Amino acid sequence: MKIRIILSVCMLVLVLAGLGSYSNPVAAAGNTYYVATNGSDSNPGTLAKPWLTPQHAANTMVAGDTCFIEAGTYGASGNGQRIVTEHNGAAGAPITFENYNGGTVTIFSSGLYCNLEIQNNYNDFIGLNCVGDAKCFAGADMEQNIISNILIQNCSFSNFEVGGIYMDETASRSNITVTGCTFNGTNTTSNMEVVSFRDVNGFTISNNLVENPAYANRCGICTAGCSNGSIYNNTVYNTSSYGIYVGPSPQNAGSNVNVYDNLVYNCQNAGLAWADEVGYGDTSTAINFYNNIVYGNYRGFELDQNNGNFTVNFSLINNTFYNNGGSAGQDILVAASNSELSNCIIRNNIINDTSDNECGIGYGDYANGGITVDHNLYYNSGGAWSPSNVFGTNYVAGNPLLTNPTTNFSLQSGSPAIGAGSSANAPATDYIGVIRTSPPCIGAYEYTSSALSVSQSSLTNGVVGTAYSQTLSATGGTPPYTWTLTSGILPAGLSLSSSGVIAGTPTTAGGPISISFQVTGTNNLTATKSLTMTVTYSPWDVNEDGTVNVLDLILITQDFGETGTPGWMREDINQDGVVNIQDLILVGQHLQ
């Protein structure tokens, strides 16, 4: 019976096709456009007839529009492509450039100034692989532009002359986010930063991988003159200078910056730094470094003031420093006088070294104040500490019993760091999100006999219009567990229950979407984990409206007899290279 209905529908579709043509409407503001390597910029920008270049999309789109870029490489040697923004998005309606269905999209900007030239507000860039050559200045450039509300997410950057993200000191910016990105070998010739933020009010740099082997650069992540922002959950290594550097700029002192939960290692200068190399005469406030793991660097941490700069309400709390400073002479260096520092704290840090006569904390003006040093743990397996080492008060001396330095810096049972810290100003959670006890442990990790963790490494992907269900699970701690979202938003149509069940029916395609989940045991231990999810359309939903219906049959009939590479268009349902009756039958079998 169902086959007869399908054949009757097919006959009706053929009649309708003979009477007139049916076409997808041209996308308007708030709609979706497509770009593909086999497209044309004279096309309407639909999935069936995509544009060729991302720049054509940038020239066309307005607030609320999204351009899905299909997998492939855009640009070639000597004939590069880039995206130069041309229009502003709006709050809740950004202009979005995103890889289609999680495919690998490479924007190759050979011979051009940059890959992404961002000069407008509310523009988002998601899932793009940005590649340059020796003549390409930067990956994403926000130079000399007063811009706000920019998102760069799940992108990768490599082979640029200056760096991956570049801003200069002549403009002000606000609400800039770079998250989930990879930066690999971005500085080919220039002595600049891999990720450079300048004079930004409101920023997030999170969950990025930053490495730059064999190239000269100033540091991995640098913020200068930035305020009201966070640098967290990044891995930075193998830079030829600083790992993460925070400081003032000629225009702004910088304030309210939190640097936490980062892993920084094998950098040829300090792993972490709050410094003013030039001396702008500023007063910076509320700069906080906590829950970081820093090892194998030229120096662990550096606070460097010059020419009358002042730092107020600075803190270096609950970090783990391992095997830093062998050639520098200090794990932690304070290069400032007491008159330049006010209400500054170095507390609850593990300082574990392996070199004889090393200085765990070097601060020549300690006797005159400026910094409170207390409740730190010192251990030097290579010999004695330098006579100039600053121990401070309430310190602990002894092997911290790290589980496996360089791979696992958690505390083993019996560690003298357990419960030996001060609760004053200590962060509420540790490096992996476990709630700290009172008094807390010293170092980045809070000790638990059975640490809580999220079991999943990824989420099952969803399909628009198809019921979805996945149950999150955890190990350790004390069940039953309670689940919540800490950042990100589940795809439209899905919700999370307190018992950890993600359920519903997705209504919108997109992704990969990064979502952070928090699990809490009855013993109040907490762990968080960021997982990704992608929602796609059903292969039978040809027009991608979320429903398999007669309109999909009509679209197939319009392209009846067309041939090409298998899977070349959505109408080729069975991907055999030809649009025919078999495709109609497959869609008919899934009519809703």
C-alpha positions as CSV (number, residue, x, y, z in Angstrom):
1,M,0.0,0.0,0.0
2,K,2.8,2.4,1.0
3,I,4.6,1.8,-2.4
4,R,1.4,2.7,-4.3
5,I,1.1,5.9,-2.3
6,I,4.7,6.8,-3.1
7,L,4.2,6.1,-6.9
8,S,1.1,8.2,-6.9
9,V,2.9,11.0,-5.2
10,C,5.7,10.7,-7.8
11,M,3.2,10.9,-10.7
12,L,1.7,14.1,-9.1
13,V,5.2,15.5,-8.7
14,L,6.0,14.9,-12.3
15,V,2.8,16.7,-13.4
16,L,3.6,19.6,-11.2
17,A,7.2,19.7,-12.5
18,G,5.8,19.9,-16.1
19,L,3.5,22.8,-15.2
20,G,6.1,25.0,-13.6
21,S,9.4,25.2,-11.7
22,Y,9.9,25.1,-8.0
23,S,13.0,26.7,-6.5
24,N,14.4,27.2,-3.0
25,P,13.8,30.8,-1.9
26,V,16.8,33.0,-1.8
27,A,18.0,33.4,1.8
28,A,17.1,36.6,3.5
29,A,18.3,38.2,6.7
30,G,18.2,35.6,9.4
31,N,18.4,32.7,6.9
32,T,21.2,30.4,6.0
33,Y,23.7,30.6,3.1
34,Y,26.1,28.0,1.9
35,V,29.6,28.1,0.3
36,A,31.2,25.2,-1.5
37,T,34.4,24.6,-3.6
38,N,32.1,23.7,-6.6
39,G,29.9,26.7,-6.2
40,S,29.6,30.0,-8.0
41,D,29.2,33.5,-6.6
42,S,26.4,34.1,-9.1
43,N,24.4,31.3,-7.4
44,P,21.7,32.2,-4.8
45,G,23.8,30.7,-2.0
46,T,21.5,27.8,-1.2
47,L,22.6,24.3,-0.3
48,A,21.8,23.0,-3.8
49,K,23.4,26.1,-5.5
50,P,26.1,27.4,-3.1
51,W,28.4,30.3,-3.5
52,L,32.1,29.8,-4.2
53,T,33.9,32.2,-1.9
54,P,33.4,32.9,1.8
55,Q,34.1,36.6,1.0
56,H,31.0,36.8,-1.2
57,A,29.1,35.6,1.9
58,A,30.8,38.3,4.0
59,N,29.8,41.0,1.4
60,T,26.2,39.8,1.5
61,M,25.2,38.8,5.0
62,V,23.6,41.0,7.6
63,A,22.7,40.6,11.3
64,G,21.3,37.1,12.0
65,D,22.6,35.4,8.9
66,T,24.7,32.2,9.0
67,C,27.1,31.0,6.3
68,F,27.8,27.2,6.4
69,I,31.1,26.6,4.5
70,E,31.3,23.0,3.1
71,A,34.4,20.9,3.5
72,G,37.4,21.7,1.3
73,T,40.2,24.2,0.8
74,Y,39.5,27.7,-0.2
75,G,42.5,29.4,-1.8
76,A,45.7,28.1,-3.3
77,S,49.3,29.1,-3.5
78,G,49.5,32.6,-5.1
79,N,45.7,32.8,-5.1
80,G,44.7,33.0,-1.5
81,Q,41.3,33.7,0.0
82,R,40.3,35.4,3.2
83,I,37.3,36.7,5.0
84,V,37.0,40.5,5.5
85,T,33.9,41.4,7.6
86,E,31.7,44.0,6.0
87,H,28.6,44.3,8.2
88,N,27.7,44.3,11.9
89,G,25.7,41.6,13.5
90,A,23.5,42.4,16.5
91,A,23.0,41.1,20.1
92,G,21.4,37.7,19.7
93,A,21.8,37.9,16.0
94,P,25.5,37.6,15.0
95,I,26.8,37.1,11.6
96,T,28.2,33.6,11.6
97,F,30.8,31.8,9.5
98,E,30.8,28.0,10.4
99,N,32.1,24.8,8.9
100,Y,29.2,22.7,7.6
101,N,28.4,19.5,9.4
102,G,31.7,19.5,11.2
103,G,33.7,19.1,7.9
104,T,37.3,20.3,7.5
105,V,37.3,23.8,6.1
106,T,40.7,25.3,5.2
107,I,41.0,29.0,4.4
108,F,44.4,29.4,2.8
109,S,45.4,33.0,2.6
110,S,48.5,32.7,0.5
111,G,50.1,36.1,-0.2
112,L,47.4,38.0,1.6
113,Y,47.5,40.3,4.6
114,C,45.6,38.0,7.0
115,N,43.1,35.1,7.0
116,L,40.3,36.7,9.0
117,E,40.2,40.5,8.9
118,I,37.6,41.5,11.6
119,Q,36.4,45.0,11.4
120,N,32.8,44.8,12.5
121,N,30.8,43.9,15.6
122,Y,29.0,40.7,16.4
123,N,30.8,38.4,14.0
124,D,31.3,34.7,14.9
125,F,33.9,32.3,13.3
126,I,33.4,28.6,14.1
127,G,35.3,25.5,13.0
128,L,37.6,27.1,10.4
129,N,41.2,25.9,9.7
130,C,43.2,29.1,9.0
131,V,46.5,28.6,7.1
132,G,48.9,31.2,5.8
133,D,52.3,31.4,4.2
134,A,55.5,33.3,4.7
135,K,53.8,36.5,3.3
136,C,50.6,36.3,5.4
137,F,50.7,38.6,8.4
138,A,48.3,37.1,10.9
139,G,45.5,34.5,11.2
140,A,42.8,36.8,12.7
141,D,43.5,40.5,12.7
142,M,41.7,43.1,14.8
143,E,44.1,45.9,14.2
144,Q,43.1,49.5,14.4
145,N,39.4,48.7,14.8
146,I,37.0,49.6,17.6
147,I,35.0,46.4,17.6
148,S,33.0,44.3,20.1
149,N,31.4,40.9,20.6
150,I,33.6,38.7,18.5
151,L,33.6,34.9,18.9
152,I,36.4,32.7,17.5
153,Q,35.6,29.1,18.4
154,N,37.0,25.6,17.5
155,C,39.3,27.1,14.8
156,S,43.0,26.3,14.1
157,F,45.8,28.7,13.0
158,S,49.2,27.9,11.5
159,N,52.0,29.3,9.5
160,F,51.5,33.1,9.9
161,E,54.3,35.7,9.9
162,V,53.3,37.4,13.1
163,G,50.8,35.3,15.0
164,G,47.4,33.6,15.2
165,I,45.4,36.4,16.8
166,Y,46.7,39.9,16.4
167,M,45.7,43.3,17.9
168,D,47.7,46.5,18.0
169,E,47.6,49.3,20.6
170,T,45.7,51.9,18.7
171,A,42.1,50.8,19.3
172,S,39.8,49.7,22.0
173,R,37.8,46.5,21.9
174,S,35.2,44.7,24.1
175,N,33.7,41.3,24.6
176,I,36.2,39.2,22.6
177,T,36.2,35.4,23.0
178,V,38.7,32.8,21.6
179,T,37.9,29.3,22.8
180,G,38.6,25.7,21.8
181,C,41.2,26.8,19.2
182,T,44.6,25.3,18.2
183,F,47.6,27.4,17.4
184,N,50.6,25.6,16.0
185,G,53.7,27.2,14.6
186,T,52.0,30.5,14.0
187,N,55.0,32.8,14.1
188,T,57.3,32.1,11.2
189,T,59.6,35.1,11.2
190,S,58.4,37.8,13.6
191,N,59.1,38.2,17.3
192,M,55.4,38.5,18.3
193,E,52.8,36.7,20.4
194,V,50.8,33.7,19.2
195,V,47.6,35.0,20.8
196,S,47.7,38.8,21.3
197,F,45.0,40.7,23.1
198,R,45.4,44.5,23.4
199,D,43.1,46.9,25.3
200,V,40.1,44.6,25.5
201,N,37.4,45.2,28.1
202,G,35.7,41.9,28.7
203,F,37.4,38.9,27.2
204,T,37.7,35.1,27.4
205,I,40.7,33.0,26.3
206,S,39.8,29.4,27.1
207,N,40.3,25.8,26.2
208,N,43.0,26.5,23.6
209,L,46.1,24.6,22.7
210,V,49.0,26.9,22.0
211,E,52.4,25.7,20.8
212,N,55.1,27.2,18.7
213,P,58.1,25.0,18.4
214,A,61.2,26.2,16.4
215,Y,59.9,29.7,15.9
216,A,60.8,33.0,17.7
217,N,57.9,34.6,19.5
218,R,57.4,36.8,22.6
219,C,54.9,34.5,24.3
220,G,52.1,32.0,23.8
221,I,49.2,34.1,25.2
222,C,49.6,37.8,25.9
223,T,47.1,40.3,27.2
224,A,48.2,44.0,27.4
225,G,46.0,46.6,28.9
226,C,43.0,44.2,29.1
227,S,40.4,44.2,31.9
228,N,37.5,42.1,33.1
229,G,38.5,38.9,31.6
230,S,39.7,35.3,32.1
231,I,42.4,33.1,30.7
232,Y,41.6,29.5,31.7
233,N,41.8,25.8,30.7
234,N,44.5,26.5,28.1
235,T,47.6,24.3,27.4
236,V,50.6,26.4,26.4
237,Y,54.0,24.8,25.7
238,N,57.3,25.0,23.8
239,T,57.2,28.8,23.3
240,S,60.6,30.5,23.0
241,S,59.6,33.1,25.6
242,Y,56.8,33.5,28.1
243,G,53.9,31.0,28.3
244,I,51.1,33.3,29.5
245,Y,51.9,37.0,29.9
246,V,49.6,39.6,31.4
247,G,50.5,43.3,31.6
248,P,49.5,46.9,31.0
249,S,49.6,48.9,27.7
250,P,50.3,52.6,27.0
251,Q,46.5,53.2,27.0
252,N,45.3,51.0,29.9
253,A,46.7,49.6,33.2
254,G,44.6,46.4,33.1
255,S,42.5,45.1,36.0
256,N,40.3,42.3,37.1
257,V,42.1,39.5,35.2
258,N,41.9,35.9,36.3
259,V,44.4,33.3,35.0
260,Y,43.5,29.8,36.2
261,D,43.4,26.1,35.5
262,N,46.1,26.4,32.8
263,L,48.9,23.9,32.0
264,V,52.1,25.6,30.9
265,Y,55.4,23.9,30.3
266,N,58.7,23.9,28.5
267,C,58.7,27.7,27.8
268,Q,62.0,29.5,27.4
269,N,61.0,32.3,29.8
270,A,58.6,32.3,32.7
271,G,55.6,30.0,32.4
272,L,53.4,32.7,33.9
273,A,54.1,36.4,34.2
274,W,52.5,39.7,35.4
275,A,54.9,42.3,34.0
276,D,55.5,45.7,32.6
277,E,58.6,45.6,30.5
278,V,58.5,49.2,29.5
279,G,57.1,51.1,32.5
280,Y,53.9,53.1,31.8
281,G,53.4,54.5,35.2
282,D,50.0,52.7,35.7
283,T,48.3,51.2,38.7
284,S,46.9,47.7,38.0
285,T,44.5,46.0,40.3
286,A,43.0,42.5,40.9
287,I,45.3,40.3,38.8
288,N,44.9,36.7,40.0
289,F,46.8,33.5,39.1
290,Y,45.4,30.3,40.6
291,N,45.1,26.5,40.1
292,N,47.7,26.5,37.3
293,I,50.3,23.8,36.7
294,V,53.6,25.1,35.6
295,Y,56.6,22.9,34.9
296,G,59.9,22.7,33.0
297,N,60.1,26.4,32.2
298,Y,63.0,28.8,32.4
299,R,61.2,30.3,35.4
300,G,57.8,29.4,36.9
301,F,56.4,32.8,37.6
302,E,57.6,36.4,37.2
303,L,56.2,39.6,38.6
304,D,58.2,42.4,37.0
305,Q,57.6,46.1,37.6
306,N,59.4,49.0,35.9
307,N,59.7,52.7,36.2
308,G,57.0,53.6,38.7
309,N,54.3,51.1,37.9
310,F,52.1,49.9,40.8
311,T,50.3,46.6,41.4
312,V,47.4,46.4,43.9
313,N,45.5,43.3,45.1
314,F,47.6,40.8,43.2
315,S,47.5,37.1,44.1
316,L,49.4,33.9,43.2
317,I,47.5,31.2,45.0
318,N,47.2,27.4,44.9
319,N,49.5,26.8,41.9
320,T,51.9,23.9,41.4
321,F,55.4,24.7,40.2
322,Y,57.7,21.8,39.3
323,N,61.2,21.8,38.0
324,N,61.3,25.5,36.8
325,G,64.2,27.9,37.1
326,G,67.2,25.7,36.8
327,S,69.1,28.2,34.8
328,A,67.2,31.3,35.9
329,G,67.9,30.7,39.6
330,Q,64.4,31.3,40.8
331,D,61.1,29.4,40.5
332,I,59.2,32.6,41.4
333,L,60.8,36.0,40.8
334,V,59.4,39.3,42.2
335,A,61.4,42.1,40.5
336,A,59.8,45.1,42.2
337,S,60.2,47.2,45.3
338,N,57.8,47.1,48.2
339,S,56.7,50.7,47.3
340,E,55.3,49.4,44.0
341,L,53.2,46.6,45.6
342,S,50.2,46.7,47.8
343,N,48.1,43.9,49.2
344,C,49.8,41.3,47.1
345,I,49.8,37.6,48.1
346,I,51.8,34.5,47.3
347,R,50.0,31.6,49.1
348,N,49.3,27.9,49.0
349,N,51.7,27.1,46.2
350,I,53.8,24.0,45.7
351,I,57.3,24.8,44.7
352,N,59.1,21.6,43.8
353,D,62.6,22.0,42.4
354,T,65.4,19.7,41.3
355,S,68.4,22.0,41.3
356,D,70.9,22.7,44.1
357,N,71.1,26.3,45.4
358,E,67.8,27.2,43.7
359,C,65.7,30.1,45.0
360,G,62.1,29.0,45.3
361,I,60.8,32.6,45.8
362,G,63.2,35.5,45.0
363,Y,62.1,38.9,46.3
364,G,64.9,41.2,47.4
365,D,62.7,43.7,49.2
366,Y,60.7,41.1,51.2
367,A,61.8,42.5,54.5
368,N,60.1,45.8,53.7
369,G,56.8,44.3,52.8
370,G,54.6,44.7,49.8
371,I,53.8,41.0,49.4
372,T,52.5,38.5,51.9
373,V,54.1,35.1,51.6
374,D,52.6,32.2,53.5
375,H,51.5,28.6,53.5
376,N,53.7,27.5,50.6
377,L,55.3,24.1,50.3
378,Y,59.0,23.9,49.4
379,Y,60.8,20.8,48.3
380,N,64.2,20.6,46.5
381,S,65.2,17.1,45.5
382,G,68.4,18.4,43.9
383,G,69.9,19.9,47.0
384,A,69.5,22.9,49.3
385,W,67.6,26.1,48.8
386,S,69.5,29.3,48.2
387,P,70.2,31.4,51.3
388,S,68.2,34.2,49.6
389,N,65.1,32.1,49.3
390,V,61.9,33.7,50.8
391,F,60.0,31.1,52.8
392,G,57.5,33.4,54.4
393,T,55.3,32.2,57.2
394,N,53.5,29.0,57.9
395,Y,55.4,27.2,55.2
396,V,55.7,23.4,54.8
397,A,59.0,21.7,53.9
398,G,58.8,18.2,52.5
399,N,58.2,16.0,49.4
400,P,54.6,16.9,48.2
401,L,54.3,13.3,46.8
402,L,53.0,14.3,43.4
403,T,51.5,11.3,41.7
404,N,53.6,11.5,38.5
405,P,55.2,14.9,37.7
406,T,54.8,16.0,34.1
407,T,51.8,13.8,33.6
408,N,49.8,13.8,36.8
409,F,50.3,16.5,39.5
410,S,47.6,15.3,41.9
411,L,48.6,14.5,45.5
412,Q,49.2,11.0,46.9
413,S,48.0,9.8,50.2
414,G,50.3,11.1,53.0
415,S,51.4,14.2,51.1
416,P,52.3,17.1,53.6
417,A,50.3,19.4,51.3
418,I,47.0,17.8,52.3
419,G,44.9,20.2,54.4
420,A,48.0,22.4,55.0
421,G,46.9,25.5,53.1
422,S,45.1,28.7,54.2
423,S,41.4,29.2,53.4
424,A,42.0,33.0,53.0
425,N,41.5,33.9,49.3
426,A,41.7,30.2,48.3
427,P,39.7,29.3,45.1
428,A,36.5,27.5,45.7
429,T,37.5,24.6,43.4
430,D,40.7,23.0,42.3
431,Y,42.4,22.4,38.9
432,I,39.8,19.8,37.9
433,G,36.8,21.3,39.6
434,V,36.8,19.5,42.9
435,I,35.4,21.6,45.8
436,R,38.2,22.6,48.2
437,T,37.9,21.6,51.8
438,S,38.7,24.0,54.7
439,P,41.6,24.2,55.3
440,P,42.5,23.5,51.6
441,C,45.4,21.5,50.3
442,I,48.5,23.3,49.0
443,G,48.9,23.3,45.2
444,A,46.6,23.1,42.2
445,Y,44.9,19.8,43.3
446,E,42.7,19.1,46.2
447,Y,43.3,15.6,47.6
448,T,40.4,13.1,47.5
449,S,40.6,9.4,48.1
450,S,38.2,8.9,45.2
451,A,38.3,11.8,42.9
452,L,35.1,12.5,40.9
453,S,35.3,12.7,37.1
454,V,32.9,12.7,34.1
455,S,33.2,9.4,32.2
456,Q,32.1,10.5,28.7
457,S,34.8,11.8,26.2
458,S,32.1,13.0,23.8
459,L,28.4,13.2,23.2
460,T,26.4,11.3,20.7
461,N,25.5,13.5,17.7
462,G,21.8,14.3,17.1
463,V,19.5,14.6,14.0
464,V,16.9,17.3,13.5
465,G,13.4,15.9,14.1
466,T,14.6,12.6,15.6
467,A,14.2,11.8,19.3
468,Y,17.5,12.0,21.2
469,S,18.5,10.5,24.6
470,Q,21.9,10.1,26.3
471,T,22.7,9.5,30.0
472,L,25.8,11.1,31.4
473,S,27.9,9.0,33.8
474,A,30.6,9.7,36.4
475,T,33.1,7.7,38.5
476,G,34.4,8.4,42.0
477,G,32.9,10.6,44.6
478,T,29.7,9.5,46.3
479,P,26.6,8.8,44.3
480,P,23.8,9.7,43.6
481,Y,25.1,12.5,41.4
482,T,23.5,15.8,40.4
483,W,24.2,17.3,36.9
484,T,24.1,20.9,35.7
485,L,25.3,23.0,32.8
486,T,28.2,25.4,33.7
487,S,28.7,26.9,30.2
488,G,27.4,26.6,26.7
489,I,23.8,25.8,25.6
490,L,22.3,22.5,24.6
491,P,21.0,22.4,21.0
492,A,17.5,23.7,20.6
493,G,14.9,21.0,21.6
494,L,17.2,19.3,24.1
495,S,17.3,19.6,27.9
496,L,19.4,18.2,30.8
497,S,17.8,16.6,33.8
498,S,19.4,16.7,37.2
499,S,20.0,13.0,37.0
500,G,22.2,13.5,33.9
501,V,19.8,12.6,31.0
502,I,20.0,14.7,27.9
503,A,16.7,14.2,26.0
504,G,14.3,15.8,23.5
505,T,14.1,16.3,19.8
506,P,16.6,18.6,18.1
507,T,15.0,21.3,16.0
508,T,18.1,23.1,14.6
509,A,21.2,21.8,13.0
510,G,24.7,23.1,14.0
511,G,27.9,22.4,15.7
512,P,30.2,21.2,16.9
513,I,28.8,22.9,20.0
514,S,31.0,22.9,23.2
515,I,29.1,22.4,26.4
516,S,30.5,22.2,30.0
517,F,28.8,19.8,32.4
518,Q,29.2,19.7,36.2
519,V,28.6,16.7,38.3
520,T,28.3,16.9,42.1
521,G,28.4,13.9,44.5
522,T,26.7,13.8,47.8
523,N,30.1,14.3,49.5
524,N,30.1,17.7,47.7
525,L,32.9,16.9,45.4
526,T,32.4,18.4,42.0
527,A,34.0,17.9,38.6
528,T,33.4,19.6,35.3
529,K,34.0,18.5,31.7
530,S,33.5,20.2,28.3
531,L,32.0,17.9,25.7
532,T,31.0,18.6,22.1
533,M,27.9,17.7,20.1
534,T,26.8,18.2,16.5
535,V,23.2,18.2,15.2
536,T,22.7,17.4,11.5
537,Y,19.7,17.1,9.2
538,S,18.3,13.7,8.3
539,P,19.6,12.5,4.9
540,W,15.9,12.3,3.7
541,D,15.2,15.9,4.7
542,V,16.4,17.4,1.4
543,N,15.3,21.0,2.0
544,E,16.5,20.9,5.6
545,D,13.3,22.2,7.1
546,G,13.2,19.6,9.9
547,T,10.4,17.5,8.3
548,V,10.4,14.8,5.7
549,N,7.4,15.6,3.5
550,V,6.2,16.1,-0.1
551,L,8.5,19.2,-0.6
552,D,11.5,16.9,-0.4
553,L,10.0,14.7,-3.1
554,I,9.4,17.7,-5.3
555,L,13.1,18.8,-5.0
556,I,14.2,15.3,-6.0
557,T,11.9,15.3,-9.0
558,Q,13.3,18.7,-10.1
559,D,16.7,17.2,-10.4
560,F,15.6,13.8,-11.9
561,G,18.3,12.3,-14.0
562,E,21.1,14.5,-12.8
563,T,24.4,12.7,-12.4
564,G,27.6,13.5,-10.6
565,T,30.1,12.2,-8.0
566,P,28.2,10.1,-5.5
567,G,26.8,12.3,-2.7
568,W,27.4,15.5,-4.8
569,M,24.0,16.8,-3.9
570,R,21.4,16.1,-1.1
571,E,18.9,14.9,-3.7
572,D,21.1,11.9,-4.4
573,I,19.8,10.2,-1.3
574,N,21.5,6.8,-1.8
575,Q,24.7,8.5,-3.0
576,D,24.9,6.4,-6.2
577,G,25.7,9.4,-8.4
578,V,22.3,9.7,-10.0
579,V,19.0,11.3,-8.9
580,N,16.3,8.7,-9.8
581,I,13.2,6.8,-8.6
582,Q,15.2,5.0,-5.9
583,D,15.9,8.4,-4.2
584,L,12.1,9.1,-4.3
585,I,11.3,5.8,-2.7
586,L,13.8,6.2,0.1
587,V,12.4,9.6,1.0
588,G,8.8,8.3,0.7
589,Q,9.6,5.5,3.2
590,H,10.5,8.2,5.7
591,L,7.6,10.6,5.2
592,Q,6.4,12.1,8.5
